[in-house]
Amino acid sequence: MGTKHIRVDDDLHARIKSASREDETLAETLERLLEDYSLEQFADDAAALELDFSVEEATDGSVDATPPGEDA
């Protein structure tokens, strides 16, 4: 399994770290905290946010990329 790096602000990092158990990595903490968090719940939460950018902008347009195995 590969890894990815994400940026979070200091406040969020502190919140995640404070939820960590003694022998738990931050990744394990996030996995535990998100275990019962469905994609539908995420979509509802994301819709409630007032974001000042689009997914396309945040991903440099890669959202519109052709799925693997399909010709453009």
Predicted model as a PDB file, atoms N, CA, C, CB and O in Angstrom, pLDDT in the B-factor column:
MODEL        1                                                                  
ATOM      1  N   MET A   1       0.849  -1.171   0.000  1.00 72.00           N  
ATOM      2  CA  MET A   1       0.000   0.000   0.000  1.00 72.00           C  
ATOM      3  C   MET A   1       0.895   1.233   0.000  1.00 72.00           C  
ATOM      4  CB  MET A   1      -0.966  -0.002   1.221  1.00 72.00           C  
ATOM      5  O   MET A   1       1.869   1.305   0.749  1.00 72.00           O  
ATOM      6  N   GLY A   2       0.557   2.199  -0.843  1.00 84.00           N  
ATOM      7  CA  GLY A   2       1.316   3.442  -0.929  1.00 84.00           C  
ATOM      8  C   GLY A   2       0.878   4.433   0.126  1.00 84.00           C  
ATOM      9  O   GLY A   2      -0.025   4.173   0.923  1.00 84.00           O  
ATOM     10  N   THR A   3       1.534   5.563   0.110  1.00 84.00           N  
ATOM     11  CA  THR A   3       1.173   6.631   1.037  1.00 84.00           C  
ATOM     12  C   THR A   3       0.973   7.916   0.266  1.00 84.00           C  
ATOM     13  CB  THR A   3       2.250   6.812   2.127  1.00 84.00           C  
ATOM     14  O   THR A   3       1.478   8.075  -0.846  1.00 84.00           O  
ATOM     15  N   LYS A   4       0.236   8.827   0.861  1.00 84.00           N  
ATOM     16  CA  LYS A   4      -0.001  10.166   0.325  1.00 84.00           C  
ATOM     17  C   LYS A   4       0.243  11.155   1.449  1.00 84.00           C  
ATOM     18  CB  LYS A   4      -1.453  10.313  -0.261  1.00 84.00           C  
ATOM     19  O   LYS A   4       0.041  10.842   2.623  1.00 84.00           O  
ATOM     20  N   HIS A   5       0.671  12.330   1.085  1.00 87.00           N  
ATOM     21  CA  HIS A   5       0.848  13.405   2.052  1.00 87.00           C  
ATOM     22  C   HIS A   5      -0.309  14.376   1.882  1.00 87.00           C  
ATOM     23  CB  HIS A   5       2.227  14.126   1.867  1.00 87.00           C  
ATOM     24  O   HIS A   5      -0.700  14.694   0.759  1.00 87.00           O  
ATOM     25  N   ILE A   6      -0.855  14.844   2.994  1.00 85.00           N  
ATOM     26  CA  ILE A   6      -1.924  15.832   2.951  1.00 85.00           C  
ATOM     27  C   ILE A   6      -1.530  17.010   3.843  1.00 85.00           C  
ATOM     28  CB  ILE A   6      -3.287  15.211   3.403  1.00 85.00           C  
ATOM     29  O   ILE A   6      -0.773  16.860   4.802  1.00 85.00           O  
ATOM     30  N   ARG A   7      -2.056  18.168   3.505  1.00 88.00           N  
ATOM     31  CA  ARG A   7      -1.823  19.349   4.331  1.00 88.00           C  
ATOM     32  C   ARG A   7      -3.059  19.609   5.169  1.00 88.00           C  
ATOM     33  CB  ARG A   7      -1.475  20.589   3.461  1.00 88.00           C  
ATOM     34  O   ARG A   7      -4.184  19.612   4.670  1.00 88.00           O  
ATOM     35  N   VAL A   8      -2.830  19.824   6.430  1.00 87.00           N  
ATOM     36  CA  VAL A   8      -3.909  20.234   7.333  1.00 87.00           C  
ATOM     37  C   VAL A   8      -3.387  21.398   8.156  1.00 87.00           C  
ATOM     38  CB  VAL A   8      -4.390  19.046   8.258  1.00 87.00           C  
ATOM     39  O   VAL A   8      -2.186  21.504   8.407  1.00 87.00           O  
ATOM     40  N   ASP A   9      -4.289  22.267   8.572  1.00 90.00           N  
ATOM     41  CA  ASP A   9      -3.823  23.384   9.380  1.00 90.00           C  
ATOM     42  C   ASP A   9      -3.468  22.892  10.786  1.00 90.00           C  
ATOM     43  CB  ASP A   9      -4.898  24.500   9.443  1.00 90.00           C  
ATOM     44  O   ASP A   9      -3.819  21.777  11.173  1.00 90.00           O  
ATOM     45  N   ASP A  10      -2.777  23.728  11.529  1.00 91.00           N  
ATOM     46  CA  ASP A  10      -2.283  23.338  12.850  1.00 91.00           C  
ATOM     47  C   ASP A  10      -3.406  22.944  13.798  1.00 91.00           C  
ATOM     48  CB  ASP A  10      -1.483  24.467  13.457  1.00 91.00           C  
ATOM     49  O   ASP A  10      -3.254  22.021  14.598  1.00 91.00           O  
ATOM     50  N   ASP A  11      -4.539  23.646  13.706  1.00 90.00           N  
ATOM     51  CA  ASP A  11      -5.665  23.332  14.591  1.00 90.00           C  
ATOM     52  C   ASP A  11      -6.205  21.928  14.330  1.00 90.00           C  
ATOM     53  CB  ASP A  11      -6.784  24.361  14.411  1.00 90.00           C  
ATOM     54  O   ASP A  11      -6.465  21.172  15.266  1.00 90.00           O  
ATOM     55  N   LEU A  12      -6.371  21.587  13.056  1.00 89.00           N  
ATOM     56  CA  LEU A  12      -6.872  20.257  12.724  1.00 89.00           C  
ATOM     57  C   LEU A  12      -5.870  19.183  13.133  1.00 89.00           C  
ATOM     58  CB  LEU A  12      -7.172  20.157  11.224  1.00 89.00           C  
ATOM     59  O   LEU A  12      -6.258  18.139  13.657  1.00 89.00           O  
ATOM     60  N   HIS A  13      -4.601  19.433  12.900  1.00 91.00           N  
ATOM     61  CA  HIS A  13      -3.568  18.478  13.313  1.00 91.00           C  
ATOM     62  C   HIS A  13      -3.641  18.236  14.817  1.00 91.00           C  
ATOM     63  CB  HIS A  13      -2.163  18.988  12.920  1.00 91.00           C  
ATOM     64  O   HIS A  13      -3.551  17.096  15.271  1.00 91.00           O  
ATOM     65  N   ALA A  14      -3.802  19.304  15.583  1.00 92.00           N  
ATOM     66  CA  ALA A  14      -3.890  19.178  17.038  1.00 92.00           C  
ATOM     67  C   ALA A  14      -5.125  18.373  17.443  1.00 92.00           C  
ATOM     68  CB  ALA A  14      -3.926  20.568  17.695  1.00 92.00           C  
ATOM     69  O   ALA A  14      -5.069  17.570  18.374  1.00 92.00           O  
ATOM     70  N   ARG A  15      -6.244  18.592  16.737  1.00 91.00           N  
ATOM     71  CA  ARG A  15      -7.470  17.836  17.052  1.00 91.00           C  
ATOM     72  C   ARG A  15      -7.283  16.346  16.779  1.00 91.00           C  
ATOM     73  CB  ARG A  15      -8.660  18.374  16.232  1.00 91.00           C  
ATOM     74  O   ARG A  15      -7.705  15.506  17.574  1.00 91.00           O  
ATOM     75  N   ILE A  16      -6.651  16.025  15.653  1.00 90.00           N  
ATOM     76  CA  ILE A  16      -6.418  14.622  15.321  1.00 90.00           C  
ATOM     77  C   ILE A  16      -5.460  14.006  16.332  1.00 90.00           C  
ATOM     78  CB  ILE A  16      -5.859  14.481  13.885  1.00 90.00           C  
ATOM     79  O   ILE A  16      -5.694  12.906  16.833  1.00 90.00           O  
ATOM     80  N   LYS A  17      -4.383  14.720  16.626  1.00 92.00           N  
ATOM     81  CA  LYS A  17      -3.390  14.215  17.578  1.00 92.00           C  
ATOM     82  C   LYS A  17      -4.008  14.000  18.956  1.00 92.00           C  
ATOM     83  CB  LYS A  17      -2.206  15.185  17.679  1.00 92.00           C  
ATOM     84  O   LYS A  17      -3.670  13.035  19.643  1.00 92.00           O  
ATOM     85  N   SER A  18      -4.905  14.885  19.363  1.00 92.00           N  
ATOM     86  CA  SER A  18      -5.529  14.732  20.681  1.00 92.00           C  
ATOM     87  C   SER A  18      -6.481  13.534  20.729  1.00 92.00           C  
ATOM     88  CB  SER A  18      -6.284  16.006  21.054  1.00 92.00           C  
ATOM     89  O   SER A  18      -6.776  13.008  21.802  1.00 92.00           O  
ATOM     90  N   ALA A  19      -6.956  13.109  19.555  1.00 92.00           N  
ATOM     91  CA  ALA A  19      -7.830  11.940  19.495  1.00 92.00           C  
ATOM     92  C   ALA A  19      -7.046  10.633  19.364  1.00 92.00           C  
ATOM     93  CB  ALA A  19      -8.794  12.075  18.332  1.00 92.00           C  
ATOM     94  O   ALA A  19      -7.616   9.546  19.446  1.00 92.00           O  
ATOM     95  N   SER A  20      -5.727  10.754  19.160  1.00 93.00           N  
ATOM     96  CA  SER A  20      -4.887   9.569  18.991  1.00 93.00           C  
ATOM     97  C   SER A  20      -4.746   8.809  20.298  1.00 93.00           C  
ATOM     98  CB  SER A  20      -3.508   9.962  18.463  1.00 93.00           C  
ATOM     99  O   SER A  20      -4.639   9.390  21.377  1.00 93.00           O  
ATOM    100  N   ARG A  21      -4.749   7.510  20.165  1.00 94.00           N  
ATOM    101  CA  ARG A  21      -4.459   6.651  21.317  1.00 94.00           C  
ATOM    102  C   ARG A  21      -2.948   6.556  21.460  1.00 94.00           C  
ATOM    103  CB  ARG A  21      -5.103   5.227  21.153  1.00 94.00           C  
ATOM    104  O   ARG A  21      -2.207   6.891  20.536  1.00 94.00           O  
ATOM    105  N   GLU A  22      -2.500   6.101  22.610  1.00 93.00           N  
ATOM    106  CA  GLU A  22      -1.073   6.114  22.932  1.00 93.00           C  
ATOM    107  C   GLU A  22      -0.189   5.435  21.887  1.00 93.00           C  
ATOM    108  CB  GLU A  22      -0.861   5.454  24.252  1.00 93.00           C  
ATOM    109  O   GLU A  22       0.870   5.960  21.545  1.00 93.00           O  
ATOM    110  N   ASP A  23      -0.599   4.299  21.383  1.00 94.00           N  
ATOM    111  CA  ASP A  23       0.241   3.536  20.452  1.00 94.00           C  
ATOM    112  C   ASP A  23      -0.258   3.621  19.009  1.00 94.00           C  
ATOM    113  CB  ASP A  23       0.300   2.079  20.883  1.00 94.00           C  
ATOM    114  O   ASP A  23      -0.017   2.711  18.215  1.00 94.00           O  
ATOM    115  N   GLU A  24      -0.943   4.697  18.671  1.00 95.00           N  
ATOM    116  CA  GLU A  24      -1.604   4.829  17.383  1.00 95.00           C  
ATOM    117  C   GLU A  24      -0.936   5.924  16.547  1.00 95.00           C  
ATOM    118  CB  GLU A  24      -3.097   5.134  17.576  1.00 95.00           C  
ATOM    119  O   GLU A  24      -0.624   6.999  17.059  1.00 95.00           O  
ATOM    120  N   THR A  25      -0.720   5.645  15.265  1.00 92.00           N  
ATOM    121  CA  THR A  25      -0.209   6.674  14.366  1.00 92.00           C  
ATOM    122  C   THR A  25      -1.358   7.617  13.996  1.00 92.00           C  
ATOM    123  CB  THR A  25       0.430   6.037  13.085  1.00 92.00           C  
ATOM    124  O   THR A  25      -2.525   7.310  14.238  1.00 92.00           O  
ATOM    125  N   LEU A  26      -1.015   8.761  13.411  1.00 90.00           N  
ATOM    126  CA  LEU A  26      -2.066   9.681  12.975  1.00 90.00           C  
ATOM    127  C   LEU A  26      -2.935   9.037  11.898  1.00 90.00           C  
ATOM    128  CB  LEU A  26      -1.451  10.990  12.449  1.00 90.00           C  
ATOM    129  O   LEU A  26      -4.147   9.247  11.874  1.00 90.00           O  
ATOM    130  N   ALA A  27      -2.325   8.256  11.010  1.00 90.00           N  
ATOM    131  CA  ALA A  27      -3.093   7.568   9.972  1.00 90.00           C  
ATOM    132  C   ALA A  27      -4.081   6.579  10.598  1.00 90.00           C  
ATOM    133  CB  ALA A  27      -2.146   6.834   8.998  1.00 90.00           C  
ATOM    134  O   ALA A  27      -5.229   6.485  10.165  1.00 90.00           O  
ATOM    135  N   GLU A  28      -3.638   5.857  11.600  1.00 92.00           N  
ATOM    136  CA  GLU A  28      -4.532   4.911  12.286  1.00 92.00           C  
ATOM    137  C   GLU A  28      -5.656   5.646  13.003  1.00 92.00           C  
ATOM    138  CB  GLU A  28      -3.742   4.053  13.291  1.00 92.00           C  
ATOM    139  O   GLU A  28      -6.793   5.176  13.035  1.00 92.00           O  
ATOM    140  N   THR A  29      -5.334   6.799  13.577  1.00 91.00           N  
ATOM    141  CA  THR A  29      -6.365   7.602  14.243  1.00 91.00           C  
ATOM    142  C   THR A  29      -7.412   8.052  13.242  1.00 91.00           C  
ATOM    143  CB  THR A  29      -5.741   8.822  14.945  1.00 91.00           C  
ATOM    144  O   THR A  29      -8.610   7.928  13.495  1.00 91.00           O  
ATOM    145  N   LEU A  30      -6.965   8.578  12.100  1.00 89.00           N  
ATOM    146  CA  LEU A  30      -7.909   9.018  11.075  1.00 89.00           C  
ATOM    147  C   LEU A  30      -8.759   7.860  10.582  1.00 89.00           C  
ATOM    148  CB  LEU A  30      -7.167   9.658   9.903  1.00 89.00           C  
ATOM    149  O   LEU A  30      -9.969   8.006  10.408  1.00 89.00           O  
ATOM    150  N   GLU A  31      -8.141   6.720  10.360  1.00 88.00           N  
ATOM    151  CA  GLU A  31      -8.891   5.559   9.900  1.00 88.00           C  
ATOM    152  C   GLU A  31      -9.963   5.161  10.913  1.00 88.00           C  
ATOM    153  CB  GLU A  31      -7.946   4.384   9.643  1.00 88.00           C  
ATOM    154  O   GLU A  31     -11.096   4.854  10.541  1.00 88.00           O  
ATOM    155  N   ARG A  32      -9.597   5.169  12.194  1.00 89.00           N  
ATOM    156  CA  ARG A  32     -10.563   4.825  13.247  1.00 89.00           C  
ATOM    157  C   ARG A  32     -11.686   5.851  13.311  1.00 89.00           C  
ATOM    158  CB  ARG A  32      -9.863   4.728  14.613  1.00 89.00           C  
ATOM    159  O   ARG A  32     -12.857   5.489  13.417  1.00 89.00           O  
ATOM    160  N   LEU A  33     -11.328   7.136  13.248  1.00 87.00           N  
ATOM    161  CA  LEU A  33     -12.339   8.185  13.360  1.00 87.00           C  
ATOM    162  C   LEU A  33     -13.284   8.212  12.162  1.00 87.00           C  
ATOM    163  CB  LEU A  33     -11.667   9.535  13.510  1.00 87.00           C  
ATOM    164  O   LEU A  33     -14.454   8.571  12.301  1.00 87.00           O  
ATOM    165  N   LEU A  34     -12.785   7.837  10.994  1.00 84.00           N  
ATOM    166  CA  LEU A  34     -13.590   7.874   9.774  1.00 84.00           C  
ATOM    167  C   LEU A  34     -14.250   6.545   9.442  1.00 84.00           C  
ATOM    168  CB  LEU A  34     -12.740   8.301   8.622  1.00 84.00           C  
ATOM    169  O   LEU A  34     -14.975   6.445   8.452  1.00 84.00           O  
ATOM    170  N   GLU A  35     -14.013   5.549  10.236  1.00 85.00           N  
ATOM    171  CA  GLU A  35     -14.490   4.201   9.955  1.00 85.00           C  
ATOM    172  C   GLU A  35     -15.985   4.149   9.642  1.00 85.00           C  
ATOM    173  CB  GLU A  35     -14.190   3.305  11.126  1.00 85.00           C  
ATOM    174  O   GLU A  35     -16.396   3.453   8.713  1.00 85.00           O  
ATOM    175  N   ASP A  36     -16.775   4.852  10.381  1.00 81.00           N  
ATOM    176  CA  ASP A  36     -18.226   4.812  10.184  1.00 81.00           C  
ATOM    177  C   ASP A  36     -18.744   6.028   9.422  1.00 81.00           C  
ATOM    178  CB  ASP A  36     -18.928   4.717  11.524  1.00 81.00           C  
ATOM    179  O   ASP A  36     -19.943   6.306   9.441  1.00 81.00           O  
ATOM    180  N   TYR A  37     -17.861   6.745   8.760  1.00 78.00           N  
ATOM    181  CA  TYR A  37     -18.225   7.964   8.038  1.00 78.00           C  
ATOM    182  C   TYR A  37     -18.394   7.608   6.565  1.00 78.00           C  
ATOM    183  CB  TYR A  37     -17.145   9.090   8.229  1.00 78.00           C  
ATOM    184  O   TYR A  37     -17.420   7.344   5.861  1.00 78.00           O  
ATOM    185  N   SER A  38     -19.633   7.606   6.116  1.00 82.00           N  
ATOM    186  CA  SER A  38     -19.915   7.164   4.748  1.00 82.00           C  
ATOM    187  C   SER A  38     -19.653   8.266   3.728  1.00 82.00           C  
ATOM    188  CB  SER A  38     -21.357   6.693   4.637  1.00 82.00           C  
ATOM    189  O   SER A  38     -19.567   9.445   4.071  1.00 82.00           O  
ATOM    190  N   LEU A  39     -19.531   7.860   2.484  1.00 77.00           N  
ATOM    191  CA  LEU A  39     -19.359   8.819   1.399  1.00 77.00           C  
ATOM    192  C   LEU A  39     -20.572   9.748   1.320  1.00 77.00           C  
ATOM    193  CB  LEU A  39     -19.148   8.087   0.055  1.00 77.00           C  
ATOM    194  O   LEU A  39     -20.431  10.930   1.006  1.00 77.00           O  
ATOM    195  N   GLU A  40     -21.745   9.223   1.599  1.00 83.00           N  
ATOM    196  CA  GLU A  40     -22.953  10.054   1.596  1.00 83.00           C  
ATOM    197  C   GLU A  40     -22.885  11.130   2.684  1.00 83.00           C  
ATOM    198  CB  GLU A  40     -24.205   9.178   1.796  1.00 83.00           C  
ATOM    199  O   GLU A  40     -23.268  12.276   2.449  1.00 83.00           O  
ATOM    200  N   GLN A  41     -22.396  10.761   3.878  1.00 84.00           N  
ATOM    201  CA  GLN A  41     -22.239  11.745   4.941  1.00 84.00           C  
ATOM    202  C   GLN A  41     -21.208  12.803   4.548  1.00 84.00           C  
ATOM    203  CB  GLN A  41     -21.827  11.058   6.253  1.00 84.00           C  
ATOM    204  O   GLN A  41     -21.393  13.991   4.811  1.00 84.00           O  
ATOM    205  N   PHE A  42     -20.124  12.358   3.916  1.00 79.00           N  
ATOM    206  CA  PHE A  42     -19.115  13.298   3.454  1.00 79.00           C  
ATOM    207  C   PHE A  42     -19.715  14.277   2.450  1.00 79.00           C  
ATOM    208  CB  PHE A  42     -17.930  12.551   2.831  1.00 79.00           C  
ATOM    209  O   PHE A  42     -19.468  15.480   2.532  1.00 79.00           O  
ATOM    210  N   ALA A  43     -20.494  13.772   1.509  1.00 79.00           N  
ATOM    211  CA  ALA A  43     -21.108  14.627   0.491  1.00 79.00           C  
ATOM    212  C   ALA A  43     -22.041  15.643   1.144  1.00 79.00           C  
ATOM    213  CB  ALA A  43     -21.881  13.775  -0.543  1.00 79.00           C  
ATOM    214  O   ALA A  43     -22.054  16.813   0.759  1.00 79.00           O  
ATOM    215  N   ASP A  44     -22.818  15.203   2.125  1.00 83.00           N  
ATOM    216  CA  ASP A  44     -23.711  16.119   2.828  1.00 83.00           C  
ATOM    217  C   ASP A  44     -22.917  17.201   3.558  1.00 83.00           C  
ATOM    218  CB  ASP A  44     -24.593  15.349   3.819  1.00 83.00           C  
ATOM    219  O   ASP A  44     -23.272  18.379   3.509  1.00 83.00           O  
ATOM    220  N   ASP A  45     -21.837  16.792   4.237  1.00 81.00           N  
ATOM    221  CA  ASP A  45     -21.008  17.755   4.961  1.00 81.00           C  
ATOM    222  C   ASP A  45     -20.329  18.723   3.999  1.00 81.00           C  
ATOM    223  CB  ASP A  45     -19.957  17.028   5.807  1.00 81.00           C  
ATOM    224  O   ASP A  45     -20.269  19.925   4.258  1.00 81.00           O  
ATOM    225  N   ALA A  46     -19.819  18.199   2.894  1.00 79.00           N  
ATOM    226  CA  ALA A  46     -19.138  19.037   1.916  1.00 79.00           C  
ATOM    227  C   ALA A  46     -20.104  20.044   1.294  1.00 79.00           C  
ATOM    228  CB  ALA A  46     -18.498  18.171   0.826  1.00 79.00           C  
ATOM    229  O   ALA A  46     -19.732  21.187   1.031  1.00 79.00           O  
ATOM    230  N   ALA A  47     -21.338  19.617   1.061  1.00 79.00           N  
ATOM    231  CA  ALA A  47     -22.338  20.516   0.477  1.00 79.00           C  
ATOM    232  C   ALA A  47     -22.658  21.672   1.425  1.00 79.00           C  
ATOM    233  CB  ALA A  47     -23.622  19.740   0.138  1.00 79.00           C  
ATOM    234  O   ALA A  47     -23.005  22.767   0.983  1.00 79.00           O  
ATOM    235  N   ALA A  48     -22.541  21.423   2.726  1.00 81.00           N  
ATOM    236  CA  ALA A  48     -22.850  22.456   3.717  1.00 81.00           C  
ATOM    237  C   ALA A  48     -21.733  23.492   3.833  1.00 81.00           C  
ATOM    238  CB  ALA A  48     -23.099  21.816   5.076  1.00 81.00           C  
ATOM    239  O   ALA A  48     -21.955  24.583   4.359  1.00 81.00           O  
ATOM    240  N   LEU A  49     -20.532  23.160   3.345  1.00 78.00           N  
ATOM    241  CA  LEU A  49     -19.410  24.090   3.409  1.00 78.00           C  
ATOM    242  C   LEU A  49     -19.536  25.144   2.324  1.00 78.00           C  
ATOM    243  CB  LEU A  49     -18.077  23.344   3.275  1.00 78.00           C  
ATOM    244  O   LEU A  49     -20.035  24.865   1.235  1.00 78.00           O  
ATOM    245  N   GLU A  50     -19.091  26.335   2.615  1.00 72.00           N  
ATOM    246  CA  GLU A  50     -19.067  27.376   1.601  1.00 72.00           C  
ATOM    247  C   GLU A  50     -17.648  27.433   1.052  1.00 72.00           C  
ATOM    248  CB  GLU A  50     -19.520  28.768   2.183  1.00 72.00           C  
ATOM    249  O   GLU A  50     -16.823  28.222   1.514  1.00 72.00           O  
ATOM    250  N   LEU A  51     -17.373  26.594   0.067  1.00 67.00           N  
ATOM    251  CA  LEU A  51     -16.037  26.500  -0.499  1.00 67.00           C  
ATOM    252  C   LEU A  51     -15.824  27.599  -1.525  1.00 67.00           C  
ATOM    253  CB  LEU A  51     -15.811  25.124  -1.132  1.00 67.00           C  
ATOM    254  O   LEU A  51     -16.737  27.952  -2.271  1.00 67.00           O  
ATOM    255  N   ASP A  52     -14.622  28.132  -1.558  1.00 68.00           N  
ATOM    256  CA  ASP A  52     -14.323  29.203  -2.504  1.00 68.00           C  
ATOM    257  C   ASP A  52     -13.519  28.693  -3.700  1.00 68.00           C  
ATOM    258  CB  ASP A  52     -13.561  30.321  -1.804  1.00 68.00           C  
ATOM    259  O   ASP A  52     -12.825  29.472  -4.353  1.00 68.00           O  
ATOM    260  N   PHE A  53     -13.604  27.397  -3.991  1.00 63.00           N  
ATOM    261  CA  PHE A  53     -12.957  26.817  -5.157  1.00 63.00           C  
ATOM    262  C   PHE A  53     -13.763  25.606  -5.603  1.00 63.00           C  
ATOM    263  CB  PHE A  53     -11.482  26.427  -4.848  1.00 63.00           C  
ATOM    264  O   PHE A  53     -14.564  25.064  -4.841  1.00 63.00           O  
ATOM    265  N   SER A  54     -13.546  25.194  -6.824  1.00 66.00           N  
ATOM    266  CA  SER A  54     -14.227  24.015  -7.327  1.00 66.00           C  
ATOM    267  C   SER A  54     -13.299  22.810  -7.245  1.00 66.00           C  
ATOM    268  CB  SER A  54     -14.705  24.236  -8.773  1.00 66.00           C  
ATOM    269  O   SER A  54     -12.086  22.964  -7.104  1.00 66.00           O  
ATOM    270  N   VAL A  55     -13.859  21.635  -7.331  1.00 64.00           N  
ATOM    271  CA  VAL A  55     -13.062  20.412  -7.329  1.00 64.00           C  
ATOM    272  C   VAL A  55     -12.101  20.425  -8.507  1.00 64.00           C  
ATOM    273  CB  VAL A  55     -13.968  19.162  -7.381  1.00 64.00           C  
ATOM    274  O   VAL A  55     -10.948  20.016  -8.374  1.00 64.00           O  
ATOM    275  N   GLU A  56     -12.570  20.892  -9.657  1.00 65.00           N  
ATOM    276  CA  GLU A  56     -11.719  20.945 -10.833  1.00 65.00           C  
ATOM    277  C   GLU A  56     -10.503  21.844 -10.596  1.00 65.00           C  
ATOM    278  CB  GLU A  56     -12.518  21.440 -12.039  1.00 65.00           C  
ATOM    279  O   GLU A  56      -9.385  21.502 -10.982  1.00 65.00           O  
ATOM    280  N   GLU A  57     -10.730  22.998  -9.956  1.00 66.00           N  
ATOM    281  CA  GLU A  57      -9.621  23.894  -9.666  1.00 66.00           C  
ATOM    282  C   GLU A  57      -8.657  23.265  -8.668  1.00 66.00           C  
ATOM    283  CB  GLU A  57     -10.140  25.223  -9.130  1.00 66.00           C  
ATOM    284  O   GLU A  57      -7.440  23.374  -8.820  1.00 66.00           O  
ATOM    285  N   ALA A  58      -9.194  22.618  -7.664  1.00 64.00           N  
ATOM    286  CA  ALA A  58      -8.366  22.023  -6.616  1.00 64.00           C  
ATOM    287  C   ALA A  58      -7.561  20.841  -7.126  1.00 64.00           C  
ATOM    288  CB  ALA A  58      -9.229  21.586  -5.455  1.00 64.00           C  
ATOM    289  O   ALA A  58      -6.526  20.501  -6.552  1.00 64.00           O  
ATOM    290  N   THR A  59      -8.020  20.218  -8.188  1.00 66.00           N  
ATOM    291  CA  THR A  59      -7.324  19.048  -8.724  1.00 66.00           C  
ATOM    292  C   THR A  59      -6.696  19.329 -10.073  1.00 66.00           C  
ATOM    293  CB  THR A  59      -8.275  17.880  -8.841  1.00 66.00           C  
ATOM    294  O   THR A  59      -6.344  18.399 -10.798  1.00 66.00           O  
ATOM    295  N   ASP A  60      -6.552  20.594 -10.418  1.00 65.00           N  
ATOM    296  CA  ASP A  60      -5.981  20.996 -11.708  1.00 65.00           C  
ATOM    297  C   ASP A  60      -6.730  20.374 -12.877  1.00 65.00           C  
ATOM    298  CB  ASP A  60      -4.511  20.608 -11.778  1.00 65.00           C  
ATOM    299  O   ASP A  60      -6.131  20.071 -13.909  1.00 65.00           O  
ATOM    300  N   GLY A  61      -8.038  20.182 -12.722  1.00 59.00           N  
ATOM    301  CA  GLY A  61      -8.854  19.660 -13.813  1.00 59.00           C  
ATOM    302  C   GLY A  61      -8.799  18.165 -13.983  1.00 59.00           C  
ATOM    303  O   GLY A  61      -9.449  17.636 -14.885  1.00 59.00           O  
ATOM    304  N   SER A  62      -8.049  17.454 -13.156  1.00 61.00           N  
ATOM    305  CA  SER A  62      -7.912  16.014 -13.351  1.00 61.00           C  
ATOM    306  C   SER A  62      -9.196  15.249 -13.090  1.00 61.00           C  
ATOM    307  CB  SER A  62      -6.835  15.484 -12.464  1.00 61.00           C  
ATOM    308  O   SER A  62      -9.282  14.063 -13.407  1.00 61.00           O  
ATOM    309  N   VAL A  63     -10.193  15.905 -12.520  1.00 58.00           N  
ATOM    310  CA  VAL A  63     -11.480  15.254 -12.300  1.00 58.00           C  
ATOM    311  C   VAL A  63     -12.113  14.863 -13.636  1.00 58.00           C  
ATOM    312  CB  VAL A  63     -12.424  16.179 -11.506  1.00 58.00           C  
ATOM    313  O   VAL A  63     -12.813  13.855 -13.729  1.00 58.00           O  
ATOM    314  N   ASP A  64     -11.863  15.658 -14.651  1.00 60.00           N  
ATOM    315  CA  ASP A  64     -12.420  15.369 -15.974  1.00 60.00           C  
ATOM    316  C   ASP A  64     -11.566  14.410 -16.774  1.00 60.00           C  
ATOM    317  CB  ASP A  64     -12.592  16.643 -16.747  1.00 60.00           C  
ATOM    318  O   ASP A  64     -11.843  14.188 -17.953  1.00 60.00           O  
ATOM    319  N   ALA A  65     -10.542  13.835 -16.179  1.00 58.00           N  
ATOM    320  CA  ALA A  65      -9.633  12.928 -16.878  1.00 58.00           C  
ATOM    321  C   ALA A  65     -10.386  11.669 -17.314  1.00 58.00           C  
ATOM    322  CB  ALA A  65      -8.427  12.557 -15.974  1.00 58.00           C  
ATOM    323  O   ALA A  65     -11.347  11.251 -16.668  1.00 58.00           O  
ATOM    324  N   THR A  66      -9.940  11.083 -18.400  1.00 62.00           N  
ATOM    325  CA  THR A  66     -10.526   9.845 -18.903  1.00 62.00           C  
ATOM    326  C   THR A  66     -10.163   8.704 -17.955  1.00 62.00           C  
ATOM    327  CB  THR A  66     -10.036   9.540 -20.353  1.00 62.00           C  
ATOM    328  O   THR A  66      -8.989   8.528 -17.629  1.00 62.00           O  
ATOM    329  N   PRO A  67     -11.153   7.926 -17.505  1.00 59.00           N  
ATOM    330  CA  PRO A  67     -10.861   6.802 -16.621  1.00 59.00           C  
ATOM    331  C   PRO A  67      -9.904   5.812 -17.258  1.00 59.00           C  
ATOM    332  CB  PRO A  67     -12.142   6.096 -16.233  1.00 59.00           C  
ATOM    333  O   PRO A  67      -9.908   5.656 -18.479  1.00 59.00           O  
ATOM    334  N   PRO A  68      -9.085   5.143 -16.465  1.00 63.00           N  
ATOM    335  CA  PRO A  68      -8.149   4.162 -17.004  1.00 63.00           C  
ATOM    336  C   PRO A  68      -8.885   3.111 -17.828  1.00 63.00           C  
ATOM    337  CB  PRO A  68      -7.359   3.494 -15.872  1.00 63.00           C  
ATOM    338  O   PRO A  68      -9.972   2.671 -17.452  1.00 63.00           O  
ATOM    339  N   GLY A  69      -8.301   2.714 -18.933  1.00 68.00           N  
ATOM    340  CA  GLY A  69      -8.882   1.685 -19.781  1.00 68.00           C  
ATOM    341  C   GLY A  69      -9.845   2.213 -20.810  1.00 68.00           C  
ATOM    342  O   GLY A  69     -10.310   1.450 -21.657  1.00 68.00           O  
ATOM    343  N   GLU A  70     -10.165   3.502 -20.768  1.00 65.00           N  
ATOM    344  CA  GLU A  70     -11.083   4.098 -21.736  1.00 65.00           C  
ATOM    345  C   GLU A  70     -10.309   5.036 -22.648  1.00 65.00           C  
ATOM    346  CB  GLU A  70     -12.236   4.855 -21.021  1.00 65.00           C  
ATOM    347  O   GLU A  70      -9.425   5.764 -22.198  1.00 65.00           O  
ATOM    348  N   ASP A  71     -10.640   5.015 -23.915  1.00 65.00           N  
ATOM    349  CA  ASP A  71      -9.988   5.935 -24.853  1.00 65.00           C  
ATOM    350  C   ASP A  71     -10.634   7.301 -24.762  1.00 65.00           C  
ATOM    351  CB  ASP A  71     -10.064   5.400 -26.300  1.00 65.00           C  
ATOM    352  O   ASP A  71     -11.834   7.420 -24.515  1.00 65.00           O  
ATOM    353  N   ALA A  72      -9.837   8.319 -24.962  1.00 55.00           N  
ATOM    354  CA  ALA A  72     -10.337   9.698 -24.885  1.00 55.00           C  
ATOM    355  C   ALA A  72     -11.236  10.028 -26.043  1.00 55.00           C  
ATOM    356  CB  ALA A  72      -9.189  10.680 -24.842  1.00 55.00           C  
ATOM    357  O   ALA A  72     -11.741  11.147 -26.133  1.00 55.00           O  
TER     358      ALA A  72                                                      
ENDMDL                                                                          
END                                                                             
